[in-house]
Amino acid sequence: MGRAVPTAAVTSLALMLAMLTFAAPSGAQAPPSGGMPKAGPMLLLRAGTVDPVALTVTVPLLQGRMKDGRRVWYVITDTSDNTIAARHGFNHSPKLGNAPIGGTRIATRQPDATLVFESGTVDFAPTRAVTPGDAPNPFPPKVAVPGSIGDQDYTPLLRIKGEGNAVYNAPIVAFGVGTKQISFCSGKPDHRLVHDRVVRICPEKGTVTLALTQGFSGGRAVLYTSTDSSDRGVAAMEAATFAPRLGEASPRAGYGEHSQVEPILVVINGPRGASNPQRQGLESALTDGGGPLNVVGAVPTLGRGYSPLWSVNLGQWTANAISGQRRVRVTDLSKAMELARRGLITGPGDVAFGPIKVIVNCPIVQRLQ
């Protein structure tokens, strides 16, 4: 499970550096110079508390179990049911309700309110490893090993028997361990026992703190966390769980109201330089240490289009765009589509711009005004 995976073995070569956001999964970095614009925040995931300096969010830690008694530690960030979302401070995502029953985990609520899960486990024992490619081409990496791996039945999507049709986004953050084993209330968690995004976890208080990622939506800055990916390489880059079943949530039906997913743009070769106000992309992230500043679709509270399940679209500026000095930071998906129509942005290797059949689970936490 912890064996290094050569880049060639990963599903898609071009997505391997998608969303490389922080150097150490045990913490998070403040925005570099030329990074995110300063603005007032709008907390979207009301169940969480954001630390804007550390770039973390603290959310309730929930405990359930498998039928055989093994403990399941998880969080809930989103639900398709608006009433439940309002009551508990979750994000409301109507699109999650489009998930087929066979595409979700099933649980039964016990008299003490504990959930018993029928299937779906995660192994947190592997050690996450990422080795960039040799200079001058650090992208894609030579090695990408995810630090947690879901079994063939695991998906973060959850339905509860006898409680209607609500679908929850309920990623597992620790599995098969007791309270004392994962009590890292002051930080420095053992990532062989917990999710690589965990910065602090405190079962005694019922809280877990997760590292956040910076990006854009509709021209404004956002913060989100990444918990799962359908691709092994992206899971390694994202410090997320490799969850192959997420691949079932493909954008074949597009991104409309009957889809489960929203798009995310990952720029490969945007402007570089930590002090460059236009900086963006994987190449910049690898050379100046900042995040790639990805662009996502809808966010909670603005219409019904939001989903935490994002379909990865890789964008590459063309040689003509670069030579004509038309590269700028992209902060809106509609702008990206216009650039693609004008032939300034393509997919990797000059293929048509579009989805690359990779899904990431990235609940939105905060929008910066």
C-alpha positions in Angstrom: 0.0 0.0 0.0 2.9 2.3 0.6 4.8 1.5 -2.5 6.0 4.4 -4.6 3.9 4.8 -7.8 5.8 6.0 -10.9 4.1 8.9 -12.6 3.5 6.8 -15.8 1.3 4.5 -13.7 -1.0 7.2 -12.6 -4.3 7.6 -14.4 -3.5 10.9 -16.0 0.0 12.3 -16.4 -1.1 15.9 -16.6 -3.0 16.1 -13.4 -0.3 14.8 -11.1 0.6 18.2 -9.6 -3.0 19.3 -9.4 -3.6 21.4 -6.3 -0.2 21.1 -4.6 -1.1 23.5 -1.9 1.1 23.1 1.1 4.5 21.6 1.8 3.7 19.9 5.1 0.3 18.4 5.7 0.5 19.0 9.4 0.1 22.7 8.9 -0.8 25.4 6.4 0.9 28.4 5.0 -0.3 32.0 4.9 -0.8 33.5 1.4 2.5 34.5 -0.2 3.0 38.0 -1.5 1.1 38.4 -4.7 -1.3 35.6 -3.5 -4.9 36.1 -2.3 -6.4 39.5 -2.2 -7.3 40.9 1.2 -11.0 40.9 1.8 -13.7 40.3 4.5 -14.8 36.7 4.9 -18.2 35.0 4.4 -18.3 31.8 6.4 -20.2 29.2 4.3 -19.5 26.1 6.3 -21.2 27.4 9.5 -20.4 24.2 11.4 -16.7 25.1 11.2 -14.4 27.8 12.7 -11.7 29.2 10.5 -8.3 30.3 11.5 -7.4 32.8 8.7 -3.7 33.0 9.7 -3.0 29.2 9.9 -5.5 28.6 7.1 -7.4 25.8 8.9 -11.0 25.0 9.8 -12.1 23.2 13.0 -15.3 21.1 12.6 -17.2 18.6 14.8 -15.6 15.1 14.9 -18.1 12.3 14.8 -17.8 8.7 15.8 -19.6 5.7 14.4 -18.7 2.1 13.9 -18.7 -0.8 11.4 -20.9 -3.8 11.9 -17.9 -5.6 13.3 -17.3 -2.9 15.9 -14.4 -1.1 14.4 -14.6 2.6 15.0 -15.2 5.1 12.2 -14.2 8.8 12.8 -15.7 11.1 10.3 -16.9 14.7 9.6 -19.9 16.0 7.8 -19.5 19.1 5.6 -22.4 19.0 3.1 -25.9 17.6 2.6 -28.5 17.6 -0.1 -31.2 18.4 2.4 -31.6 22.2 3.0 -33.4 21.8 6.3 -30.7 19.6 7.7 -28.0 21.9 6.4 -29.6 25.0 8.0 -30.0 23.1 11.3 -26.5 21.9 11.6 -24.5 24.5 9.7 -23.5 22.2 6.8 -23.2 23.4 3.2 -26.4 22.8 1.2 -25.6 21.0 -2.0 -28.8 19.9 -3.9 -26.5 18.2 -6.5 -25.5 15.6 -3.9 -29.1 14.3 -4.1 -28.3 13.1 -7.7 -26.0 10.4 -6.4 -27.5 7.0 -7.1 -28.1 4.8 -4.1 -25.4 2.4 -5.3 -23.0 5.3 -5.3 -23.3 6.0 -1.5 -22.3 4.3 1.7 -25.3 3.2 3.8 -25.6 3.5 7.6 -28.2 2.8 10.2 -28.7 5.2 13.2 -28.8 3.5 16.6 -30.9 4.6 19.6 -27.8 6.4 21.0 -27.6 8.3 17.6 -24.4 6.5 16.6 -24.2 5.4 13.0 -23.4 1.9 12.0 -21.9 1.6 8.5 -22.5 -1.3 6.3 -19.3 -1.0 4.2 -16.4 1.3 3.3 -13.1 1.4 5.1 -9.9 3.6 4.8 -6.3 2.5 5.5 -4.3 5.5 6.9 -1.1 3.5 7.4 0.7 4.4 4.1 3.2 7.2 4.3 2.4 10.0 1.8 5.3 10.8 -0.5 5.7 13.2 -3.4 8.9 13.7 -5.3 9.0 16.4 -8.0 10.4 15.8 -11.4 14.0 16.7 -12.1 14.7 20.4 -13.0 13.8 22.1 -15.2 10.6 20.1 -15.3 9.3 19.5 -11.8 5.9 18.8 -13.2 4.8 16.0 -13.3 6.4 14.4 -10.1 8.4 11.2 -10.3 6.6 9.7 -7.4 3.2 10.2 -5.8 2.0 8.0 -3.0 -1.3 8.8 -1.2 -1.2 8.7 2.6 -4.6 7.1 2.9 -6.4 4.6 0.7 -10.1 3.7 0.6 -11.3 0.2 -0.1 -13.4 -0.7 -3.1 -16.6 0.2 -1.2 -15.5 3.5 0.3 -17.0 6.8 -0.8 -17.5 9.9 1.3 -21.1 10.0 0.2 -23.5 8.7 2.8 -27.2 7.8 3.1 -28.9 6.9 6.4 -31.6 4.2 6.3 -35.1 5.3 7.3 -34.2 9.1 7.2 -35.4 10.1 3.8 -33.3 10.7 0.7 -30.7 13.0 2.1 -27.2 12.5 0.9 -24.3 13.6 3.2 -20.7 14.3 2.4 -19.1 12.4 5.3 -15.3 11.8 4.7 -13.6 9.4 7.1 -10.6 11.0 8.9 -9.5 8.1 11.1 -10.5 4.4 11.2 -10.2 1.4 13.5 -8.5 3.3 16.3 -9.5 4.4 19.8 -9.8 7.8 21.4 -6.4 7.7 23.1 -4.6 6.6 19.9 -5.7 9.7 18.0 -5.8 12.3 20.8 -3.6 15.1 19.3 -5.4 18.1 20.8 -2.2 20.3 20.6 -1.3 19.3 17.1 1.5 17.1 15.5 -0.9 14.2 14.7 0.4 10.8 13.6 -0.7 10.7 10.0 -0.3 6.9 10.0 -3.5 7.0 12.1 -5.4 10.0 10.7 -6.1 11.8 7.5 -3.1 13.8 6.1 -5.2 17.0 6.2 -5.6 16.8 9.9 -3.7 19.5 11.8 -5.2 18.7 15.3 -7.7 16.1 16.4 -9.3 16.0 19.8 -11.8 13.1 20.4 -12.3 14.2 24.0 -13.7 17.6 22.8 -15.2 16.2 19.6 -13.3 18.4 17.2 -10.8 18.0 14.3 -8.9 20.8 12.6 -8.2 20.5 8.8 -5.8 22.4 6.5 -7.4 24.6 3.9 -6.6 25.4 0.3 -6.9 28.8 -1.4 -8.6 29.3 -4.7 -11.1 31.4 -6.6 -14.8 31.3 -7.6 -16.6 33.8 -9.6 -13.8 36.3 -9.4 -13.6 36.1 -5.6 -11.2 34.3 -3.3 -12.4 31.1 -1.5 -11.0 28.6 1.0 -11.8 24.9 0.8 -10.4 21.6 2.1 -9.7 18.5 0.1 -10.6 15.1 1.6 -10.8 12.5 -1.3 -9.9 12.0 -4.9 -10.7 9.3 -7.5 -7.1 9.4 -8.7 -4.1 8.0 -6.8 -1.7 10.8 -7.9 -4.1 13.6 -7.2 -4.8 12.1 -3.8 -1.1 12.2 -3.0 -0.7 15.8 -4.2 -3.8 16.9 -2.3 -3.0 15.1 0.9 -6.3 13.4 0.4 -7.7 9.8 0.6 -7.5 7.8 -2.6 -11.2 6.9 -3.2 -11.6 5.1 -6.5 -15.4 5.0 -6.3 -15.6 8.8 -6.6 -14.8 8.2 -10.3 -18.5 7.1 -10.6 -19.5 10.8 -10.2 -18.4 11.7 -13.7 -19.5 14.8 -15.6 -21.1 12.8 -18.4 -24.3 14.6 -17.8 -22.6 17.9 -17.8 -22.7 20.3 -14.9 -26.4 21.1 -14.8 -28.9 20.5 -12.1 -29.0 16.8 -12.8 -25.3 16.3 -12.3 -23.4 15.4 -9.1 -20.4 17.6 -9.9 -19.0 21.1 -10.5 -15.9 21.9 -12.5 -12.5 23.0 -11.2 -9.8 24.7 -13.4 -6.2 23.8 -12.6 -3.8 26.0 -14.6 -0.5 24.3 -15.5 1.7 27.2 -16.7 0.4 30.5 -15.4 2.6 33.5 -14.5 5.3 32.7 -12.0 6.9 34.5 -9.1 6.0 34.9 -5.4 5.8 38.7 -5.8 3.9 38.6 -9.1 0.3 39.7 -8.6 -0.7 37.5 -11.5 1.0 34.3 -10.3 -1.0 31.1 -10.7 -0.6 27.5 -11.6 1.3 24.3 -11.0 4.6 25.5 -12.3 4.5 28.6 -10.1 3.6 26.5 -7.1 6.6 24.3 -7.7 9.1 27.1 -8.1 8.0 29.7 -5.6 6.3 27.6 -2.9 2.8 29.2 -3.1 -0.4 27.5 -3.9 -1.6 27.1 -7.5 -4.8 29.1 -6.9 -7.3 26.9 -8.7 -10.7 28.2 -10.0 -13.9 26.4 -8.9 -17.5 26.6 -9.9 -20.5 27.6 -7.7 -20.3 28.1 -4.0 -23.0 27.5 -1.3 -25.8 30.1 -0.9 -25.4 31.4 -4.5 -27.9 29.4 -6.5 -28.3 25.6 -6.6 -25.2 24.7 -8.6 -22.7 24.0 -5.7 -21.3 20.6 -5.2 -18.2 19.6 -3.2 -17.5 17.0 -5.9 -15.4 18.7 -8.5 -14.4 17.5 -12.0 -10.8 18.4 -12.8 -10.2 20.5 -15.9 -6.5 21.2 -16.7 -5.7 24.4 -18.5 -2.5 25.2 -20.4 -1.6 28.6 -21.8 -0.6 28.3 -25.5 2.7 29.5 -26.9 0.9 32.3 -28.7 -0.7 33.5 -25.5 2.6 33.5 -23.7 4.5 35.3 -26.5 1.7 37.8 -26.9 1.9 38.5 -23.1 -1.8 37.7 -22.7 -1.3 35.4 -19.7 -3.1 36.7 -16.6 -4.4 35.2 -13.4 -7.8 33.6 -14.1 -10.3 33.8 -11.3 -13.6 32.9 -13.0 -14.5 29.8 -14.9 -16.5 31.7 -17.5 -13.4 33.7 -18.2 -11.5 30.5 -18.6 -14.0 29.2 -21.1 -13.8 32.4 -23.1 -10.0 32.1 -23.2 -10.4 28.5 -24.4 -12.8 29.6 -27.2 -10.2 32.2 -28.3 -7.5 29.5 -28.5 -5.4 31.0 -25.7 -6.0 28.1 -23.2 -6.1 24.4 -24.2 -5.8 21.1 -22.3 -2.3 19.7 -21.7 -0.4 19.0 -24.9 -2.7 21.3 -26.9 -5.7 18.9 -26.7 -9.1 20.3 -26.3 -9.8 22.0 -22.9 -12.2 19.9 -20.8 -12.6 17.4 -18.0 -9.9 14.6 -17.5 -12.1 12.1 -15.7 -10.8 12.8 -12.2 -13.1 13.8 -9.3 -11.9 15.5 -6.1 -14.0 16.0 -2.9 -13.4 19.6 -1.8 -16.0 21.2 0.5 -16.1 25.0 0.3 -15.5 26.6 3.7 -15.3 30.3 3.3 -15.7 33.0 0.6 -13.6 36.1 0.9 -15.5 39.2 -0.1 
